[in-house]
Amino acid sequence: MRIGLTAGAVGMLCCLGPTVLALVGAVGAGTAYLWATDLYAGYAWWFRLAGLAVAVGLVVWALRRRQACSLGGAKAARRNLLLVLLVGVATYGAIYALTTWAGQLAGEG
């Protein structure tokens, strides 16, 4: 679950970073909205690939720690791998929905 959460959050750092900065008061909501919009429009695929790279790296690391970094080990852990994928996609979707909602509020204000 932690791997999926981490990968999903990394995949949405383009929007999550400016949103967090606005929530802690480091920047205004309008500025955060502009930064997130620019980052998402120009670099969304880079952030998604970074999230995927983090997921793959952490899965390999976890399998090596269990000394199961082989095709057989991955096959034995396929339910956990599916859970990583589902949690990562759900995290990405939830953060996307949250930041889109926050962006709409910032655009209204």
C-alpha positions as CSV (number, residue, x, y, z in Angstrom):
1,M,0.0,0.0,0.0
2,R,2.8,2.4,0.9
3,I,4.5,1.9,-2.5
4,G,1.2,2.6,-4.3
5,L,0.6,5.7,-2.2
6,T,4.1,7.0,-2.8
7,A,4.0,6.3,-6.6
8,G,0.6,8.0,-6.9
9,A,1.7,11.1,-5.0
10,V,4.9,11.4,-7.0
11,G,2.9,11.2,-10.2
12,M,0.8,14.2,-9.1
13,L,3.6,16.3,-7.6
14,C,2.9,18.8,-10.4
15,C,-0.4,19.7,-8.8
16,L,0.2,18.5,-5.2
17,G,3.3,20.7,-4.6
18,P,1.6,24.0,-5.4
19,T,-1.5,23.0,-3.6
20,V,0.5,22.2,-0.4
21,L,2.3,25.5,-0.7
22,A,-1.0,27.3,-0.9
23,L,-2.4,25.4,2.1
24,V,0.5,26.3,4.3
25,G,0.4,29.9,3.2
26,A,3.7,30.0,1.3
27,V,1.9,31.2,-1.9
28,G,-1.5,32.5,-2.7
29,A,-4.2,30.3,-4.1
30,G,-4.1,32.1,-7.5
31,T,-0.3,31.6,-7.8
32,A,-0.6,27.9,-6.8
33,Y,-3.4,27.5,-9.4
34,L,-1.2,29.0,-12.2
35,W,1.9,27.0,-11.2
36,A,-0.1,23.7,-11.1
37,T,-1.8,24.5,-14.4
38,D,1.5,25.2,-16.1
39,L,3.2,22.2,-14.6
40,Y,0.4,19.9,-15.5
41,A,0.0,21.2,-19.0
42,G,3.7,21.0,-19.8
43,Y,5.1,18.2,-17.7
44,A,2.3,15.9,-16.7
45,W,3.8,12.9,-18.5
46,W,7.2,13.5,-16.9
47,F,5.6,13.4,-13.5
48,R,3.6,10.3,-14.4
49,L,6.8,8.6,-15.6
50,A,8.5,9.6,-12.4
51,G,5.7,8.0,-10.4
52,L,6.0,4.8,-12.5
53,A,9.7,4.8,-12.0
54,V,9.3,5.2,-8.2
55,A,6.8,2.3,-8.2
56,V,9.0,0.0,-10.2
57,G,12.1,0.9,-8.1
58,L,10.3,0.4,-4.8
59,V,8.8,-2.9,-6.0
60,V,12.2,-4.2,-7.1
61,W,13.7,-3.1,-3.8
62,A,10.9,-4.8,-1.8
63,L,11.3,-8.0,-3.8
64,R,15.0,-8.0,-3.3
65,R,14.6,-7.5,0.4
66,R,12.5,-10.7,0.4
67,Q,15.0,-12.4,-1.8
68,A,12.2,-12.9,-4.4
69,C,13.4,-10.7,-7.2
70,S,12.8,-13.2,-9.9
71,L,10.0,-14.1,-12.3
72,G,8.8,-16.7,-9.8
73,G,9.0,-14.2,-6.9
74,A,7.0,-11.7,-8.9
75,K,4.5,-14.3,-9.8
76,A,4.1,-15.3,-6.2
77,A,3.6,-11.7,-5.2
78,R,1.2,-10.9,-8.1
79,R,-1.7,-9.9,-5.7
80,N,0.6,-7.5,-3.9
81,L,1.7,-6.1,-7.3
82,L,-1.9,-5.7,-8.3
83,L,-2.6,-3.9,-5.0
84,V,0.4,-1.5,-5.7
85,L,-1.1,-0.7,-9.1
86,L,-4.6,-0.2,-7.8
87,V,-3.5,2.0,-4.9
88,G,-1.2,4.0,-7.1
89,V,-4.0,4.7,-9.7
90,A,-6.5,5.4,-6.9
91,T,-4.1,7.8,-5.2
92,Y,-3.3,9.6,-8.5
93,G,-7.1,9.9,-9.2
94,A,-7.9,11.1,-5.7
95,I,-5.1,13.8,-5.7
96,Y,-6.2,14.8,-9.2
97,A,-9.8,15.3,-8.1
98,L,-8.7,17.2,-4.9
99,T,-6.4,19.5,-6.7
100,T,-8.9,20.1,-9.5
101,W,-11.5,21.0,-7.0
102,A,-9.1,23.3,-5.1
103,G,-8.2,24.9,-8.5
104,Q,-11.8,25.6,-9.2
105,L,-12.2,27.2,-5.9
106,A,-9.1,29.3,-6.5
107,G,-10.4,30.3,-9.9
108,E,-13.7,31.5,-8.4
109,G,-12.1,33.6,-5.7
